[in-house]
Amino acid sequence: MKKGIHPEMVDCTFKCVCGATFVAKSNKETCNVEVCSECHPYFTGKQNNAKRSTKIEKFKSKYNLNK
Ligand SMILES: [Zn+2]
């Protein structure tokens, strides 16, 4: 690699909204993510595991359509 043109690679602590943290290499020291391998349905096998609400859910709760 050419010297002096690449950002420095450091251990970055990734923080997910589900509470999980993990360390990976990045050029920043901390990074916040919305979804990670702990809470993504692809890895958990469950739907809606993460506490995220869609616009449809917000609309339904606004007009009391959640039954
Ligand atoms: Zn997560």
N, CA, C, O and the ligand as a Tripos MOL2 file, in Angstrom:
@<TRIPOS>MOLECULE
protein
  269   267    68     0     0
PROTEIN
NO_CHARGES

@<TRIPOS>ATOM
      1 N           0.8390   -1.2060    0.0000 N.3       1 MET1
      2 CA          0.0000    0.0000    0.0000 C.3       1 MET1
      3 C           0.8690    1.2490    0.0000 C.2       1 MET1
      4 O           1.9420    1.2730    0.6020 O.2       1 MET1
      5 N           0.4090    2.2500   -0.6590 N.am      2 LYS2
      6 CA          1.1420    3.5170   -0.7180 C.3       2 LYS2
      7 C           1.0500    4.2270    0.6310 C.2       2 LYS2
      8 O          -0.0160    4.2730    1.2440 O.2       2 LYS2
      9 N           2.1400    4.7650    1.0750 N.am      3 LYS3
     10 CA          2.1590    5.3970    2.4010 C.3       3 LYS3
     11 C           1.6340    6.8230    2.3160 C.2       3 LYS3
     12 O           1.8500    7.5330    1.3340 O.2       3 LYS3
     13 N           0.9260    7.2220    3.3940 N.am      4 GLY4
     14 CA          0.5290    8.6200    3.5090 C.3       4 GLY4
     15 C          -0.8050    8.9730    2.8850 C.2       4 GLY4
     16 O          -1.3000   10.0790    3.1030 O.2       4 GLY4
     17 N          -1.4130    8.0690    2.1100 N.am      5 ILE5
     18 CA         -2.6790    8.4300    1.4660 C.3       5 ILE5
     19 C          -3.8600    7.6550    2.0340 C.2       5 ILE5
     20 O          -5.0110    7.9690    1.7310 O.2       5 ILE5
     21 N          -3.5840    6.6370    2.8600 N.am      6 HIS6
     22 CA         -4.6740    5.8420    3.3940 C.3       6 HIS6
     23 C          -4.9980    6.2770    4.8200 C.2       6 HIS6
     24 O          -4.0880    6.5920    5.5870 O.2       6 HIS6
     25 N          -6.2930    6.3000    5.1900 N.am      7 PRO7
     26 CA         -6.6420    6.6050    6.5730 C.3       7 PRO7
     27 C          -6.1440    5.4940    7.4920 C.2       7 PRO7
     28 O          -6.0480    4.3340    7.0920 O.2       7 PRO7
     29 N          -5.8350    5.8650    8.7100 N.am      8 GLU8
     30 CA         -5.2750    4.8980    9.6470 C.3       8 GLU8
     31 C          -6.3420    3.8940   10.0760 C.2       8 GLU8
     32 O          -7.4770    4.2670   10.3730 O.2       8 GLU8
     33 N          -5.9680    2.6340   10.1050 N.am      9 MET9
     34 CA         -6.9140    1.6000   10.4870 C.3       9 MET9
     35 C          -6.8110    1.3230   11.9790 C.2       9 MET9
     36 O          -5.7460    0.9760   12.4900 O.2       9 MET9
     37 N          -7.9510    1.4840   12.6780 N.am     10 VAL10
     38 CA         -7.9540    1.2770   14.1290 C.3      10 VAL10
     39 C          -9.0650    0.3030   14.4960 C.2      10 VAL10
     40 O          -9.9370   -0.0100   13.6850 O.2      10 VAL10
     41 N          -9.0100   -0.1700   15.7460 N.am     11 ASP11
     42 CA        -10.1110   -1.0030   16.2420 C.3      11 ASP11
     43 C         -11.3230   -0.1140   16.4950 C.2      11 ASP11
     44 O         -11.2690    0.8110   17.3070 O.2      11 ASP11
     45 N         -12.3900   -0.3950   15.8110 N.am     12 CYS12
     46 CA        -13.5940    0.4160   15.9370 C.3      12 CYS12
     47 C         -14.6440   -0.3510   16.7430 C.2      12 CYS12
     48 O         -14.9120   -1.5240   16.4830 O.2      12 CYS12
     49 N         -15.2290    0.3320   17.7190 N.am     13 THR13
     50 CA        -16.3120   -0.2880   18.4850 C.3      13 THR13
     51 C         -17.6420    0.0690   17.8430 C.2      13 THR13
     52 O         -18.0670    1.2240   17.8480 O.2      13 THR13
     53 N         -18.2830   -0.9420   17.2940 N.am     14 PHE14
     54 CA        -19.5950   -0.7400   16.6860 C.3      14 PHE14
     55 C         -20.6600   -0.9400   17.7470 C.2      14 PHE14
     56 O         -20.6540   -1.9350   18.4720 O.2      14 PHE14
     57 N         -21.5750    0.0130   17.8310 N.am     15 LYS15
     58 CA        -22.6570   -0.0650   18.8020 C.3      15 LYS15
     59 C         -23.9700   -0.1480   18.0440 C.2      15 LYS15
     60 O         -24.2780    0.6950   17.2020 O.2      15 LYS15
     61 N         -24.7360   -1.1840   18.3630 N.am     16 CYS16
     62 CA        -26.0110   -1.3590   17.6810 C.3      16 CYS16
     63 C         -27.1380   -0.8540   18.5650 C.2      16 CYS16
     64 O         -26.9870   -0.7780   19.7850 O.2      16 CYS16
     65 N         -28.2680   -0.5080   17.9570 N.am     17 VAL17
     66 CA        -29.4140   -0.0340   18.7350 C.3      17 VAL17
     67 C         -29.9980   -1.1460   19.6010 C.2      17 VAL17
     68 O         -30.7220   -0.8620   20.5550 O.2      17 VAL17
     69 N         -29.6980   -2.4060   19.2880 N.am     18 CYS18
     70 CA        -30.2010   -3.5090   20.1030 C.3      18 CYS18
     71 C         -29.3640   -3.6780   21.3670 C.2      18 CYS18
     72 O         -29.7300   -4.4620   22.2420 O.2      18 CYS18
     73 N         -28.2590   -2.9660   21.4770 N.am     19 GLY19
     74 CA        -27.4320   -3.0380   22.6720 C.3      19 GLY19
     75 C         -26.1540   -3.8220   22.4670 C.2      19 GLY19
     76 O         -25.2650   -3.7840   23.3180 O.2      19 GLY19
     77 N         -26.0450   -4.5180   21.3790 N.am     20 ALA20
     78 CA        -24.8550   -5.3210   21.1240 C.3      20 ALA20
     79 C         -23.7050   -4.4280   20.6700 C.2      20 ALA20
     80 O         -23.8970   -3.4530   19.9440 O.2      20 ALA20
     81 N         -22.5260   -4.7840   21.1130 N.am     21 THR21
     82 CA        -21.3400   -4.0730   20.6350 C.3      21 THR21
     83 C         -20.3490   -5.0940   20.1020 C.2      21 THR21
     84 O         -20.2710   -6.2210   20.5920 O.2      21 THR21
     85 N         -19.6180   -4.6960   19.1250 N.am     22 PHE22
     86 CA        -18.5710   -5.5650   18.6200 C.3      22 PHE22
     87 C         -17.4550   -4.7090   18.0420 C.2      22 PHE22
     88 O         -17.6410   -3.5350   17.7210 O.2      22 PHE22
     89 N         -16.3190   -5.3180   17.9250 N.am     23 VAL23
     90 CA        -15.1270   -4.5770   17.5030 C.3      23 VAL23
     91 C         -14.6950   -5.0560   16.1260 C.2      23 VAL23
     92 O         -14.6240   -6.2570   15.8650 O.2      23 VAL23
     93 N         -14.4140   -4.1220   15.2710 N.am     24 ALA24
     94 CA        -13.9140   -4.4470   13.9480 C.3      24 ALA24
     95 C         -12.9520   -3.3430   13.5200 C.2      24 ALA24
     96 O         -12.8310   -2.3120   14.1820 O.2      24 ALA24
     97 N         -12.2970   -3.5720   12.4420 N.am     25 LYS25
     98 CA        -11.3500   -2.5650   11.9640 C.3      25 LYS25
     99 C         -12.0860   -1.4930   11.1720 C.2      25 LYS25
    100 O         -12.9520   -1.7830   10.3470 O.2      25 LYS25
    101 N         -11.7210   -0.2660   11.4430 N.am     26 SER26
    102 CA        -12.2760    0.8430   10.6870 C.3      26 SER26
    103 C         -11.3390    2.0260   10.8040 C.2      26 SER26
    104 O         -10.2990    1.9390   11.4580 O.2      26 SER26
    105 N         -11.7010    3.1280   10.1770 N.am     27 ASN27
    106 CA        -10.8720    4.3200   10.3420 C.3      27 ASN27
    107 C         -11.4490    5.2590   11.3860 C.2      27 ASN27
    108 O         -10.9120    6.3410   11.6220 O.2      27 ASN27
    109 N         -12.5660    4.8360   12.0230 N.am     28 LYS28
    110 CA        -13.1190    5.5950   13.1390 C.3      28 LYS28
    111 C         -13.0140    4.7320   14.3880 C.2      28 LYS28
    112 O         -12.8310    3.5180   14.2960 O.2      28 LYS28
    113 N         -13.1310    5.3620   15.5650 N.am     29 GLU29
    114 CA        -13.0130    4.5910   16.7940 C.3      29 GLU29
    115 C         -14.3500    4.0660   17.2830 C.2      29 GLU29
    116 O         -14.4140    3.0140   17.9200 O.2      29 GLU29
    117 N         -15.4070    4.7890   16.9890 N.am     30 THR30
    118 CA        -16.7330    4.3150   17.3560 C.3      30 THR30
    119 C         -17.6700    4.5000   16.1770 C.2      30 THR30
    120 O         -17.4730    5.3770   15.3350 O.2      30 THR30
    121 N         -18.6880    3.6620   16.1340 N.am     31 CYS31
    122 CA        -19.6480    3.7510   15.0530 C.3      31 CYS31
    123 C         -20.9760    3.2070   15.5640 C.2      31 CYS31
    124 O         -21.0200    2.1550   16.2010 O.2      31 CYS31
    125 N         -22.0420    3.9210   15.2840 N.am     32 ASN32
    126 CA        -23.3720    3.4510   15.6940 C.3      32 ASN32
    127 C         -24.0930    2.8600   14.4900 C.2      32 ASN32
    128 O         -24.1390    3.4580   13.4160 O.2      32 ASN32
    129 N         -24.6520    1.6750   14.6950 N.am     33 VAL33
    130 CA        -25.3690    1.0250   13.6040 C.3      33 VAL33
    131 C         -26.7990    0.7150   14.0340 C.2      33 VAL33
    132 O         -27.0890    0.5980   15.2250 O.2      33 VAL33
    133 N         -27.6680    0.5870   13.0730 N.am     34 GLU34
    134 CA        -29.0780    0.3280   13.3610 C.3      34 GLU34
    135 C         -29.3660   -1.1530   13.4940 C.2      34 GLU34
    136 O         -30.2650   -1.5540   14.2330 O.2      34 GLU34
    137 N         -28.6170   -1.9520   12.7920 N.am     35 VAL35
    138 CA        -28.8800   -3.3850   12.8030 C.3      35 VAL35
    139 C         -27.5450   -4.1190   12.7330 C.2      35 VAL35
    140 O         -26.6130   -3.6830   12.0570 O.2      35 VAL35
    141 N         -27.4720   -5.2540   13.4530 N.am     36 CYS36
    142 CA        -26.2300   -6.0180   13.4560 C.3      36 CYS36
    143 C         -26.5610   -7.4980   13.3300 C.2      36 CYS36
    144 O         -27.7260   -7.8710   13.1880 O.2      36 CYS36
    145 N         -25.5470   -8.3280   13.3810 N.am     37 SER37
    146 CA        -25.7880   -9.7570   13.2160 C.3      37 SER37
    147 C         -26.5110  -10.3590   14.4170 C.2      37 SER37
    148 O         -26.9890  -11.4920   14.3390 O.2      37 SER37
    149 N         -26.6040   -9.6140   15.5410 N.am     38 GLU38
    150 CA        -27.3160  -10.1210   16.7130 C.3      38 GLU38
    151 C         -28.8260   -9.9350   16.5740 C.2      38 GLU38
    152 O         -29.6090  -10.7160   17.1140 O.2      38 GLU38
    153 N         -29.2150   -8.9100   15.8570 N.am     39 CYS39
    154 CA        -30.6450   -8.5840   15.8460 C.3      39 CYS39
    155 C         -31.2640   -8.6280   14.4600 C.2      39 CYS39
    156 O         -32.4810   -8.4950   14.3260 O.2      39 CYS39
    157 N         -30.4550   -8.8110   13.4280 N.am     40 HIS40
    158 CA        -31.0590   -8.8490   12.0970 C.3      40 HIS40
    159 C         -31.8330  -10.1480   11.8930 C.2      40 HIS40
    160 O         -31.3270  -11.2210   12.2200 O.2      40 HIS40
    161 N         -33.0490  -10.0680   11.3600 N.am     41 PRO41
    162 CA        -33.8740  -11.2760   11.1730 C.3      41 PRO41
    163 C         -33.1820  -12.3630   10.3640 C.2      41 PRO41
    164 O         -33.4630  -13.5470   10.5460 O.2      41 PRO41
    165 N         -32.2930  -11.9740    9.4870 N.am     42 TYR42
    166 CA        -31.5830  -12.9750    8.6780 C.3      42 TYR42
    167 C         -30.7810  -13.9160    9.5740 C.2      42 TYR42
    168 O         -30.6660  -15.1060    9.2810 O.2      42 TYR42
    169 N         -30.2280  -13.3840   10.6640 N.am     43 PHE43
    170 CA        -29.4050  -14.1950   11.5510 C.3      43 PHE43
    171 C         -30.2010  -14.7830   12.7010 C.2      43 PHE43
    172 O         -29.8840  -15.8710   13.1830 O.2      43 PHE43
    173 N         -31.2380  -14.0710   13.1480 N.am     44 THR44
    174 CA        -32.0060  -14.5600   14.2900 C.3      44 THR44
    175 C         -33.0760  -15.5520   13.8570 C.2      44 THR44
    176 O         -33.5040  -16.3840   14.6570 O.2      44 THR44
    177 N         -33.5070  -15.4770   12.6240 N.am     45 GLY45
    178 CA        -34.5680  -16.3450   12.1520 C.3      45 GLY45
    179 C         -35.9420  -15.8950   12.5960 C.2      45 GLY45
    180 O         -36.9380  -16.5710   12.3380 O.2      45 GLY45
    181 N         -35.9970  -14.7580   13.2610 N.am     46 LYS46
    182 CA        -37.2830  -14.2340   13.7350 C.3      46 LYS46
    183 C         -37.6020  -12.9300   13.0200 C.2      46 LYS46
    184 O         -36.7210  -12.1750   12.6090 O.2      46 LYS46
    185 N         -38.8780  -12.7060   12.8930 N.am     47 GLN47
    186 CA        -39.3010  -11.4490   12.3110 C.3      47 GLN47
    187 C         -39.4930  -10.4120   13.4080 C.2      47 GLN47
    188 O         -39.8970  -10.7480   14.5210 O.2      47 GLN47
    189 N         -39.2080   -9.1740   13.1000 N.am     48 ASN48
    190 CA        -39.4440   -8.0490   14.0040 C.3      48 ASN48
    191 C         -38.7910   -8.2360   15.3570 C.2      48 ASN48
    192 O         -39.3570   -7.8450   16.3770 O.2      48 ASN48
    193 N         -37.6240   -8.8210   15.3810 N.am     49 ASN49
    194 CA        -36.9090   -8.9760   16.6430 C.3      49 ASN49
    195 C         -36.3980   -7.6310   17.1220 C.2      49 ASN49
    196 O         -36.4790   -7.3140   18.3090 O.2      49 ASN49
    197 N         -35.8800   -6.8530   16.2100 N.am     50 ALA50
    198 CA        -35.3820   -5.5310   16.5710 C.3      50 ALA50
    199 C         -36.5560   -4.5930   16.8010 C.2      50 ALA50
    200 O         -37.5940   -4.6900   16.1470 O.2      50 ALA50
    201 N         -36.3640   -3.6940   17.7380 N.am     51 LYS51
    202 CA        -37.4500   -2.7670   18.0440 C.3      51 LYS51
    203 C         -37.4070   -1.6060   17.0690 C.2      51 LYS51
    204 O         -36.9960   -0.4950   17.4040 O.2      51 LYS51
    205 N         -37.8320   -1.8870   15.8850 N.am     52 ARG52
    206 CA        -37.9250   -0.8450   14.8860 C.3      52 ARG52
    207 C         -39.3600   -0.8240   14.4150 C.2      52 ARG52
    208 O         -39.9770   -1.8780   14.2630 O.2      52 ARG52
    209 N         -39.8910    0.3320   14.1860 N.am     53 SER53
    210 CA        -41.2600    0.3850   13.7190 C.3      53 SER53
    211 C         -41.3020    0.9860   12.3310 C.2      53 SER53
    212 O         -40.5900    1.9400   12.0210 O.2      53 SER53
    213 N         -42.1350    0.4160   11.5230 N.am     54 THR54
    214 CA        -42.2710    0.8990   10.1590 C.3      54 THR54
    215 C         -43.2970    2.0150   10.1250 C.2      54 THR54
    216 O         -43.9900    2.2580   11.1120 O.2      54 THR54
    217 N         -43.3920    2.6710    9.0310 N.am     55 LYS55
    218 CA        -44.3640    3.7450    8.8860 C.3      55 LYS55
    219 C         -45.7820    3.2080    8.9810 C.2      55 LYS55
    220 O         -46.6780    3.8850    9.4850 O.2      55 LYS55
    221 N         -45.9830    1.9810    8.4930 N.am     56 ILE56
    222 CA        -47.3150    1.3740    8.5610 C.3      56 ILE56
    223 C         -47.7080    1.1380   10.0130 C.2      56 ILE56
    224 O         -48.8460    1.3920   10.4080 O.2      56 ILE56
    225 N         -46.7360    0.6410   10.8180 N.am     57 GLU57
    226 CA        -47.0370    0.4140   12.2410 C.3      57 GLU57
    227 C         -47.3310    1.7170   12.9590 C.2      57 GLU57
    228 O         -48.2200    1.7800   13.8080 O.2      57 GLU57
    229 N         -46.5900    2.7480   12.6220 N.am     58 LYS58
    230 CA        -46.8370    4.0550   13.2380 C.3      58 LYS58
    231 C         -48.2240    4.5710   12.8780 C.2      58 LYS58
    232 O         -48.9330    5.1230   13.7200 O.2      58 LYS58
    233 N         -48.5960    4.3850   11.6280 N.am     59 PHE59
    234 CA        -49.9120    4.8170   11.1700 C.3      59 PHE59
    235 C         -51.0090    4.0570   11.9070 C.2      59 PHE59
    236 O         -52.0100    4.6380   12.3280 O.2      59 PHE59
    237 N         -50.8030    2.7360   12.0570 N.am     60 LYS60
    238 CA        -51.8060    1.9070   12.7230 C.3      60 LYS60
    239 C         -51.9710    2.3000   14.1880 C.2      60 LYS60
    240 O         -53.0920    2.3800   14.6900 O.2      60 LYS60
    241 N         -50.8420    2.5470   14.8800 N.am     61 SER61
    242 CA        -50.9550    2.8920   16.2880 C.3      61 SER61
    243 C         -51.5460    4.2910   16.4640 C.2      61 SER61
    244 O         -52.2050    4.5760   17.4640 O.2      61 SER61
    245 N         -51.3080    5.1400   15.4990 N.am     62 LYS62
    246 CA        -51.8530    6.4990   15.5670 C.3      62 LYS62
    247 C         -53.3800    6.4640   15.5260 C.2      62 LYS62
    248 O         -54.0460    7.2260   16.2270 O.2      62 LYS62
    249 N         -53.9220    5.5820   14.7060 N.am     63 TYR63
    250 CA        -55.3770    5.5270   14.5470 C.3      63 TYR63
    251 C         -55.9870    4.3030   15.2260 C.2      63 TYR63
    252 O         -57.1110    3.9050   14.9210 O.2      63 TYR63
    253 N         -55.2120    3.7020   16.1680 N.am     64 ASN64
    254 CA        -55.7110    2.5730   16.9600 C.3      64 ASN64
    255 C         -56.1760    1.4100   16.0980 C.2      64 ASN64
    256 O         -57.2420    0.8430   16.3390 O.2      64 ASN64
    257 N         -55.3850    1.0540   15.0990 N.am     65 LEU65
    258 CA        -55.7780   -0.0400   14.2240 C.3      65 LEU65
    259 C         -55.0680   -1.3450   14.5810 C.2      65 LEU65
    260 O         -55.2690   -2.3670   13.9260 O.2      65 LEU65
    261 N         -54.2450   -1.3030   15.6170 N.am     66 ASN66
    262 CA        -53.5240   -2.5080   16.0250 C.3      66 ASN66
    263 C         -54.4200   -3.4310   16.8450 C.2      66 ASN66
    264 O         -54.6110   -3.2270   18.0440 O.2      66 ASN66
    265 N         -54.9510   -4.4220   16.2000 N.am     67 LYS67
    266 CA        -55.8210   -5.3560   16.9240 C.3      67 LYS67
    267 C         -55.4420   -6.7680   16.5760 C.2      67 LYS67
    268 O         -56.0520   -7.7130   17.0790 O.2      67 LYS67
    269 ZN        -28.2040   -5.3120   16.7820 Zn       68 ZN68
@<TRIPOS>BOND
     1     1     2 1
     2     2     3 1
     3     3     4 2
     4     3     5 am
     5     5     6 1
     6     6     7 1
     7     7     8 2
     8     7     9 am
     9     9    10 1
    10    10    11 1
    11    11    12 2
    12    11    13 am
    13    13    14 1
    14    14    15 1
    15    15    16 2
    16    15    17 am
    17    17    18 1
    18    18    19 1
    19    19    20 2
    20    19    21 am
    21    21    22 1
    22    22    23 1
    23    23    24 2
    24    23    25 am
    25    25    26 1
    26    26    27 1
    27    27    28 2
    28    27    29 am
    29    29    30 1
    30    30    31 1
    31    31    32 2
    32    31    33 am
    33    33    34 1
    34    34    35 1
    35    35    36 2
    36    35    37 am
    37    37    38 1
    38    38    39 1
    39    39    40 2
    40    39    41 am
    41    41    42 1
    42    42    43 1
    43    43    44 2
    44    43    45 am
    45    45    46 1
    46    46    47 1
    47    47    48 2
    48    47    49 am
    49    49    50 1
    50    50    51 1
    51    51    52 2
    52    51    53 am
    53    53    54 1
    54    54    55 1
    55    55    56 2
    56    55    57 am
    57    57    58 1
    58    58    59 1
    59    59    60 2
    60    59    61 am
    61    61    62 1
    62    62    63 1
    63    63    64 2
    64    63    65 am
    65    65    66 1
    66    66    67 1
    67    67    68 2
    68    67    69 am
    69    69    70 1
    70    70    71 1
    71    71    72 2
    72    71    73 am
    73    73    74 1
    74    74    75 1
    75    75    76 2
    76    75    77 am
    77    77    78 1
    78    78    79 1
    79    79    80 2
    80    79    81 am
    81    81    82 1
    82    82    83 1
    83    83    84 2
    84    83    85 am
    85    85    86 1
    86    86    87 1
    87    87    88 2
    88    87    89 am
    89    89    90 1
    90    90    91 1
    91    91    92 2
    92    91    93 am
    93    93    94 1
    94    94    95 1
    95    95    96 2
    96    95    97 am
    97    97    98 1
    98    98    99 1
    99    99   100 2
   100    99   101 am
   101   101   102 1
   102   102   103 1
   103   103   104 2
   104   103   105 am
   105   105   106 1
   106   106   107 1
   107   107   108 2
   108   107   109 am
   109   109   110 1
   110   110   111 1
   111   111   112 2
   112   111   113 am
   113   113   114 1
   114   114   115 1
   115   115   116 2
   116   115   117 am
   117   117   118 1
   118   118   119 1
   119   119   120 2
   120   119   121 am
   121   121   122 1
   122   122   123 1
   123   123   124 2
   124   123   125 am
   125   125   126 1
   126   126   127 1
   127   127   128 2
   128   127   129 am
   129   129   130 1
   130   130   131 1
   131   131   132 2
   132   131   133 am
   133   133   134 1
   134   134   135 1
   135   135   136 2
   136   135   137 am
   137   137   138 1
   138   138   139 1
   139   139   140 2
   140   139   141 am
   141   141   142 1
   142   142   143 1
   143   143   144 2
   144   143   145 am
   145   145   146 1
   146   146   147 1
   147   147   148 2
   148   147   149 am
   149   149   150 1
   150   150   151 1
   151   151   152 2
   152   151   153 am
   153   153   154 1
   154   154   155 1
   155   155   156 2
   156   155   157 am
   157   157   158 1
   158   158   159 1
   159   159   160 2
   160   159   161 am
   161   161   162 1
   162   162   163 1
   163   163   164 2
   164   163   165 am
   165   165   166 1
   166   166   167 1
   167   167   168 2
   168   167   169 am
   169   169   170 1
   170   170   171 1
   171   171   172 2
   172   171   173 am
   173   173   174 1
   174   174   175 1
   175   175   176 2
   176   175   177 am
   177   177   178 1
   178   178   179 1
   179   179   180 2
   180   179   181 am
   181   181   182 1
   182   182   183 1
   183   183   184 2
   184   183   185 am
   185   185   186 1
   186   186   187 1
   187   187   188 2
   188   187   189 am
   189   189   190 1
   190   190   191 1
   191   191   192 2
   192   191   193 am
   193   193   194 1
   194   194   195 1
   195   195   196 2
   196   195   197 am
   197   197   198 1
   198   198   199 1
   199   199   200 2
   200   199   201 am
   201   201   202 1
   202   202   203 1
   203   203   204 2
   204   203   205 am
   205   205   206 1
   206   206   207 1
   207   207   208 2
   208   207   209 am
   209   209   210 1
   210   210   211 1
   211   211   212 2
   212   211   213 am
   213   213   214 1
   214   214   215 1
   215   215   216 2
   216   215   217 am
   217   217   218 1
   218   218   219 1
   219   219   220 2
   220   219   221 am
   221   221   222 1
   222   222   223 1
   223   223   224 2
   224   223   225 am
   225   225   226 1
   226   226   227 1
   227   227   228 2
   228   227   229 am
   229   229   230 1
   230   230   231 1
   231   231   232 2
   232   231   233 am
   233   233   234 1
   234   234   235 1
   235   235   236 2
   236   235   237 am
   237   237   238 1
   238   238   239 1
   239   239   240 2
   240   239   241 am
   241   241   242 1
   242   242   243 1
   243   243   244 2
   244   243   245 am
   245   245   246 1
   246   246   247 1
   247   247   248 2
   248   247   249 am
   249   249   250 1
   250   250   251 1
   251   251   252 2
   252   251   253 am
   253   253   254 1
   254   254   255 1
   255   255   256 2
   256   255   257 am
   257   257   258 1
   258   258   259 1
   259   259   260 2
   260   259   261 am
   261   261   262 1
   262   262   263 1
   263   263   264 2
   264   263   265 am
   265   265   266 1
   266   266   267 1
   267   267   268 2
@<TRIPOS>SUBSTRUCTURE
     1 MET1         2 RESIDUE 1 A MET
     2 LYS2         6 RESIDUE 1 A LYS
     3 LYS3        10 RESIDUE 1 A LYS
     4 GLY4        14 RESIDUE 1 A GLY
     5 ILE5        18 RESIDUE 1 A ILE
     6 HIS6        22 RESIDUE 1 A HIS
     7 PRO7        26 RESIDUE 1 A PRO
     8 GLU8        30 RESIDUE 1 A GLU
     9 MET9        34 RESIDUE 1 A MET
    10 VAL10       38 RESIDUE 1 A VAL
    11 ASP11       42 RESIDUE 1 A ASP
    12 CYS12       46 RESIDUE 1 A CYS
    13 THR13       50 RESIDUE 1 A THR
    14 PHE14       54 RESIDUE 1 A PHE
    15 LYS15       58 RESIDUE 1 A LYS
    16 CYS16       62 RESIDUE 1 A CYS
    17 VAL17       66 RESIDUE 1 A VAL
    18 CYS18       70 RESIDUE 1 A CYS
    19 GLY19       74 RESIDUE 1 A GLY
    20 ALA20       78 RESIDUE 1 A ALA
    21 THR21       82 RESIDUE 1 A THR
    22 PHE22       86 RESIDUE 1 A PHE
    23 VAL23       90 RESIDUE 1 A VAL
    24 ALA24       94 RESIDUE 1 A ALA
    25 LYS25       98 RESIDUE 1 A LYS
    26 SER26      102 RESIDUE 1 A SER
    27 ASN27      106 RESIDUE 1 A ASN
    28 LYS28      110 RESIDUE 1 A LYS
    29 GLU29      114 RESIDUE 1 A GLU
    30 THR30      118 RESIDUE 1 A THR
    31 CYS31      122 RESIDUE 1 A CYS
    32 ASN32      126 RESIDUE 1 A ASN
    33 VAL33      130 RESIDUE 1 A VAL
    34 GLU34      134 RESIDUE 1 A GLU
    35 VAL35      138 RESIDUE 1 A VAL
    36 CYS36      142 RESIDUE 1 A CYS
    37 SER37      146 RESIDUE 1 A SER
    38 GLU38      150 RESIDUE 1 A GLU
    39 CYS39      154 RESIDUE 1 A CYS
    40 HIS40      158 RESIDUE 1 A HIS
    41 PRO41      162 RESIDUE 1 A PRO
    42 TYR42      166 RESIDUE 1 A TYR
    43 PHE43      170 RESIDUE 1 A PHE
    44 THR44      174 RESIDUE 1 A THR
    45 GLY45      178 RESIDUE 1 A GLY
    46 LYS46      182 RESIDUE 1 A LYS
    47 GLN47      186 RESIDUE 1 A GLN
    48 ASN48      190 RESIDUE 1 A ASN
    49 ASN49      194 RESIDUE 1 A ASN
    50 ALA50      198 RESIDUE 1 A ALA
    51 LYS51      202 RESIDUE 1 A LYS
    52 ARG52      206 RESIDUE 1 A ARG
    53 SER53      210 RESIDUE 1 A SER
    54 THR54      214 RESIDUE 1 A THR
    55 LYS55      218 RESIDUE 1 A LYS
    56 ILE56      222 RESIDUE 1 A ILE
    57 GLU57      226 RESIDUE 1 A GLU
    58 LYS58      230 RESIDUE 1 A LYS
    59 PHE59      234 RESIDUE 1 A PHE
    60 LYS60      238 RESIDUE 1 A LYS
    61 SER61      242 RESIDUE 1 A SER
    62 LYS62      246 RESIDUE 1 A LYS
    63 TYR63      250 RESIDUE 1 A TYR
    64 ASN64      254 RESIDUE 1 A ASN
    65 LEU65      258 RESIDUE 1 A LEU
    66 ASN66      262 RESIDUE 1 A ASN
    67 LYS67      266 RESIDUE 1 A LYS
    68 ZN68       269 GROUP 0 **** ****
